[in-house]
Amino acid sequence: MIKKIKQFLMAILNVLGKITKPIGIVVNFIFLSVVYFIVIGMVALIAKIMKKDFLFLSLEEKNTYWQDVEKDKKELKYYYRQF
């Protein structure tokens, strides 16, 4: 008796899995597409309006594209204090 109930429930689970998996794929694709275009698209649009170049890709004539890094000397105590 218990074996038949278990088989019946497993059959229902298999049918529901075959029905809901494609629905989940489509909903996931639509949701991620909307999030991508809203979030990334808005950030890109605002950056274009503000003329922000995040990757420094402007085609200026320069001798070098290296950027100087300012090193500041810290006391030895600073490195021992981790938290």
MDAnalysis code that builds the backbone (N, CA, C; Angstrom):
import MDAnalysis as mda
import numpy as np

u = mda.Universe.empty(249, n_residues=83, atom_resindex=np.repeat(np.arange(83), 3), trajectory=True)
u.add_TopologyAttr("name", ["N", "CA", "C"] * 83)
u.add_TopologyAttr("resid", np.arange(1, 84))
u.add_TopologyAttr("resname", ["MET", "ILE", "LYS", "LYS", "ILE", "LYS", "GLN", "PHE", "LEU", "MET", "ALA", "ILE", "LEU", "ASN", "VAL", "LEU", "GLY", "LYS", "ILE", "THR", "LYS", "PRO", "ILE", "GLY", "ILE", "VAL", "VAL", "ASN", "PHE", "ILE", "PHE", "LEU", "SER", "VAL", "VAL", "TYR", "PHE", "ILE", "VAL", "ILE", "GLY", "MET", "VAL", "ALA", "LEU", "ILE", "ALA", "LYS", "ILE", "MET", "LYS", "LYS", "ASP", "PHE", "LEU", "PHE", "LEU", "SER", "LEU", "GLU", "GLU", "LYS", "ASN", "THR", "TYR", "TRP", "GLN", "ASP", "VAL", "GLU", "LYS", "ASP", "LYS", "LYS", "GLU", "LEU", "LYS", "TYR", "TYR", "TYR", "ARG", "GLN", "PHE"])
u.atoms.positions = np.array([
    [0.820, -1.197, 0.000],
    [0.000, 0.000, 0.000],
    [0.864, 1.262, 0.000],
    [1.867, 1.282, 0.878],
    [2.743, 2.447, 0.970],
    [3.568, 2.577, -0.303],
    [3.943, 1.438, -0.881],
    [4.737, 1.453, -2.108],
    [3.947, 2.078, -3.254],
    [2.653, 1.781, -3.339],
    [1.819, 2.337, -4.402],
    [1.645, 3.846, -4.221],
    [1.479, 4.285, -2.985],
    [1.354, 5.723, -2.716],
    [2.643, 6.431, -3.098],
    [3.774, 5.818, -2.750],
    [5.069, 6.403, -3.077],
    [5.246, 6.484, -4.592],
    [4.872, 5.458, -5.329],
    [4.973, 5.472, -6.786],
    [4.058, 6.536, -7.393],
    [2.859, 6.665, -6.839],
    [1.914, 7.668, -7.325],
    [2.462, 9.076, -7.116],
    [2.997, 9.339, -5.938],
    [3.559, 10.653, -5.646],
    [4.794, 10.941, -6.506],
    [5.604, 9.930, -6.754],
    [6.773, 10.119, -7.613],
    [6.356, 10.414, -9.051],
    [5.273, 9.788, -9.512],
    [4.769, 10.065, -10.855],
    [4.269, 11.507, -10.954],
    [3.563, 11.965, -9.923],
    [3.102, 13.355, -9.911],
    [4.293, 14.312, -9.908],
    [5.306, 13.990, -9.109],
    [6.505, 14.827, -9.035],
    [7.203, 14.892, -10.394],
    [7.311, 13.800, -11.086],
    [7.944, 13.788, -12.412],
    [7.156, 14.623, -13.418],
    [5.838, 14.501, -13.402],
    [5.008, 15.278, -14.325],
    [5.126, 16.764, -14.020],
    [5.048, 17.128, -12.751],
    [5.170, 18.529, -12.375],
    [6.556, 19.078, -12.728],
    [7.583, 18.269, -12.567],
    [8.933, 18.693, -12.924],
    [9.057, 18.962, -14.413],
    [8.450, 18.118, -15.234],
    [8.501, 18.316, -16.691],
    [7.710, 19.544, -17.123],
    [6.675, 19.879, -16.369],
    [5.861, 21.054, -16.711],
    [6.534, 22.340, -16.228],
    [7.068, 22.330, -15.008],
    [7.563, 23.567, -14.419],
    [8.983, 23.936, -14.827],
    [9.781, 22.999, -15.278],
    [11.162, 23.319, -15.666],
    [11.217, 24.305, -16.831],
    [10.480, 24.090, -17.929],
    [10.505, 25.083, -19.009],
    [9.949, 26.444, -18.582],
    [8.935, 26.430, -17.723],
    [8.379, 27.694, -17.232],
    [9.448, 28.445, -16.436],
    [10.179, 27.747, -15.611],
    [11.246, 28.354, -14.827],
    [12.349, 28.928, -15.697],
    [12.691, 28.239, -16.769],
    [13.730, 28.728, -17.686],
    [13.281, 30.022, -18.347],
    [12.042, 30.067, -18.815],
    [11.530, 31.265, -19.489],
    [11.426, 32.431, -18.512],
    [10.873, 32.194, -17.331],
    [10.726, 33.258, -16.345],
    [12.098, 33.766, -15.916],
    [13.055, 32.871, -15.712],
    [14.397, 33.263, -15.326],
    [15.036, 34.132, -16.410],
    [14.892, 33.746, -17.662],
    [15.460, 34.516, -18.775],
    [14.836, 35.915, -18.839],
    [13.528, 35.980, -18.705],
    [12.843, 37.279, -18.775],
    [13.259, 38.156, -17.594],
    [13.283, 37.605, -16.396],
    [13.647, 38.370, -15.212],
    [15.075, 38.897, -15.305],
    [16.020, 38.043, -15.684],
    [17.411, 38.478, -15.778],
    [17.606, 39.495, -16.892],
    [16.877, 39.355, -17.984],
    [16.968, 40.336, -19.063],
    [16.464, 41.691, -18.615],
    [15.344, 41.705, -17.922],
    [14.783, 42.971, -17.434],
    [15.742, 43.626, -16.446],
    [16.269, 42.854, -15.507],
    [17.208, 43.407, -14.530],
    [18.445, 43.945, -15.234],
    [18.958, 43.209, -16.213],
    [20.158, 43.654, -16.927],
    [19.897, 44.975, -17.640],
    [18.826, 45.054, -18.396],
    [18.579, 46.261, -19.168],
    [18.217, 47.453, -18.294],
    [17.549, 47.219, -17.178],
    [17.192, 48.334, -16.306],
    [18.421, 48.812, -15.531],
    [19.115, 47.910, -14.868],
    [20.235, 48.308, -14.005],
    [21.441, 48.727, -14.835],
    [21.943, 47.834, -15.659],
    [23.147, 48.124, -16.442],
    [22.860, 49.208, -17.465],
    [21.696, 49.171, -18.065],
    [21.341, 50.181, -19.055],
    [21.259, 51.575, -18.463],
    [20.665, 51.689, -17.288],
    [20.560, 53.001, -16.647],
    [21.925, 53.530, -16.228],
    [22.774, 52.655, -15.698],
    [24.117, 53.082, -15.313],
    [24.889, 53.549, -16.548],
    [24.786, 52.814, -17.629],
    [25.482, 53.204, -18.860],
    [24.929, 54.516, -19.414],
    [23.621, 54.680, -19.356],
    [23.010, 55.905, -19.858],
    [23.435, 57.118, -19.028],
    [23.422, 56.963, -17.709],
    [23.852, 58.056, -16.834],
    [25.331, 58.362, -17.052],
    [26.150, 57.322, -17.233],
    [27.581, 57.539, -17.473],
    [27.798, 58.266, -18.798],
    [27.018, 57.942, -19.811],
    [27.145, 58.643, -21.099],
    [26.751, 60.104, -20.964],
    [25.670, 60.361, -20.232],
    [25.217, 61.738, -20.049],
    [26.263, 62.548, -19.281],
    [26.864, 61.938, -18.259],
    [27.867, 62.630, -17.458],
    [29.254, 62.605, -18.114],
    [29.362, 61.926, -19.258],
    [30.631, 61.769, -19.981],
    [31.709, 61.142, -19.116],
    [31.315, 60.088, -18.411],
    [32.231, 59.365, -17.536],
    [32.854, 58.225, -18.326],
    [34.167, 58.076, -18.211],
    [34.901, 57.015, -18.903],
    [35.488, 56.093, -17.841],
    [34.760, 55.027, -17.491],
    [35.180, 54.147, -16.411],
    [36.479, 53.403, -16.732],
    [36.693, 53.076, -17.981],
    [37.872, 52.293, -18.369],
    [39.000, 53.148, -18.933],
    [38.837, 54.439, -18.904],
    [39.841, 55.369, -19.429],
    [40.214, 55.009, -20.869],
    [39.202, 54.886, -21.702],
    [39.410, 54.511, -23.096],
    [39.480, 55.701, -24.038],
    [39.527, 56.897, -23.506],
    [39.576, 58.065, -24.374],
    [40.857, 58.015, -25.202],
    [40.763, 58.445, -26.443],
    [41.876, 58.313, -27.379],
    [42.738, 59.571, -27.406],
    [43.240, 59.943, -26.261],
    [44.121, 61.097, -26.198],
    [45.532, 60.646, -26.562],
    [46.272, 61.540, -27.175],
    [47.660, 61.237, -27.496],
    [48.501, 61.429, -26.244],
    [49.109, 60.376, -25.773],
    [49.938, 60.428, -24.572],
    [51.233, 59.684, -24.857],
    [52.248, 60.001, -24.087],
    [53.499, 59.259, -24.201],
    [53.349, 57.871, -23.598],
    [52.583, 57.785, -22.533],
    [52.383, 56.512, -21.864],
    [50.976, 56.479, -21.265],
    [50.447, 55.294, -21.139],
    [49.135, 55.138, -20.526],
    [49.245, 54.634, -19.088],
    [50.426, 54.543, -18.566],
    [50.629, 54.152, -17.180],
    [50.122, 55.264, -16.282],
    [49.584, 54.876, -15.146],
    [49.106, 55.854, -14.180],
    [50.002, 55.809, -12.947],
    [50.349, 56.970, -12.433],
    [51.180, 57.038, -11.250],
    [50.380, 56.612, -10.026],
    [51.058, 55.888, -9.147],
    [50.448, 55.444, -7.902],
    [51.166, 56.143, -6.767],
    [50.388, 56.739, -5.904],
    [50.984, 57.426, -4.763],
    [51.111, 56.450, -3.604],
    [52.336, 56.224, -3.193],
    [52.583, 55.352, -2.050],
    [52.734, 56.219, -0.816],
    [52.044, 55.847, 0.214],
    [52.210, 56.576, 1.455],
    [52.776, 55.624, 2.499],
    [53.806, 56.077, 3.130],
    [54.470, 55.265, 4.152],
    [53.604, 55.266, 5.416],
    [53.384, 54.098, 5.946],
    [52.604, 53.974, 7.173],
    [53.511, 53.440, 8.271],
    [53.108, 53.712, 9.473],
    [53.902, 53.220, 10.597],
    [53.796, 51.708, 10.685],
    [54.785, 51.100, 11.307],
    [54.825, 49.655, 11.444],
    [53.647, 49.141, 12.266],
    [53.160, 49.927, 13.219],
    [52.018, 49.527, 14.049],
    [50.769, 49.281, 13.202],
    [50.637, 50.036, 12.162],
    [49.457, 49.919, 11.294],
    [49.336, 48.513, 10.712],
    [50.435, 47.913, 10.339],
    [50.407, 46.590, 9.704],
    [50.160, 45.472, 10.695],
    [50.493, 45.696, 11.954],
    [50.253, 44.668, 12.964],
    [48.826, 44.702, 13.496],
    [48.161, 45.818, 13.337],
    [46.786, 45.955, 13.807],
    [45.843, 45.584, 12.661],
    [45.378, 44.360, 12.638],
    [44.559, 43.876, 11.534],
    [43.079, 44.188, 11.716],
    [42.630, 44.232, 12.946],
    [41.194, 44.430, 13.172],
    [40.955, 45.636, 14.019],
])
